[in-house]
């Protein structure tokens, strides 16, 4: 079995990554999964700008041709040398699992394989196959905790020789997390905004990352969970008028679904009812929001919560990669979630 803990990745990347040729990276933080895949690709020794050495495939490409992955790995590059095959969007597709099991049987000679997957539950087919193979390194990627976020802040601000006050750090941490690429981009934007200063102050954080009140964002998220289209549009209009980034609503919605995921898992495991889980895991919520969360727990199954979380993660990643489309991607995604909630409550 070849597997590391999520927090062990940096050490593994520097010391042991070259000992492996096949990697399966999975987790709820799609930005972190993508970032780690990129770092591993950089360690492969393959020229990432050479289309003859690098082959990027979406999982849908393999669905059309299930044997393509094995063919790509075993084919010889036009000019020889190392190859990298990079798969994105994997889940538990049998054709991928079968190919991975076959490739893991003996060491690859001149090829490297990176598989980016979503949030694989323990015992899922792809994760189980990868973890059982000694030649495959399985890498979980979970949302950053406060220690990881602090390290990210220090790294990005340190590159610009910027310090940060405790109040500014606290405000920044409250606004990031959930997606590594999104978090990194927000901190870099802050660093650029503060270039020329010695220290980042709290007002810098609110000025560049968003100045809407948390109440406005909560209003939007509550309308989304309640499936109230009119309330959602009204809340989004207020947020837009205050010149707050719509991305903050997308991020807050993802965090809410991650909380629902934890609550629903606890409910299903211990066979509890929503009011019981609210008394334990929902104690920190504002009393006005508790009925909305409780109703969402009645309406959303574990599977539908997971699907929606993955869709929100994908939207966040897309909005960070193509920032010119940030508002339209966020609005379209949030509107879709609102309509889904409305159908569930109908």
Secondary structure, DSSP 8 states (H G I E B T S, - for coil): --EE-GGGHHHHHHHTGGG-SEEEEE-S-HHHHHHHHHHHHHHTT--TT-TTTEEEEEHHHHHH-TTHHHHHHHS--TT-S-EEEEEEEESS-HHHHHHHHHHTTS--SSEEEEEEE----TT-HHHHHHHH-TTEEEEE-----HHHHHHHHHHHHHHTT-EE-HHHHHHHHHH--S-HHHHHHHHHHHHHHTTT-SEE-HHHHHHHH--S-HHHHHHHHHHHHHT-HHHHHHHHHHHHHTT--THHHHHHHHHHHHHHHHHHHHHHHHT--HHHHHHHTTTTS-HHHHHHHHHHHHH--HHHHHHHHHHHHHHHHHHHHSGGGHHHHHHHHHHHHHHHHHHHH-
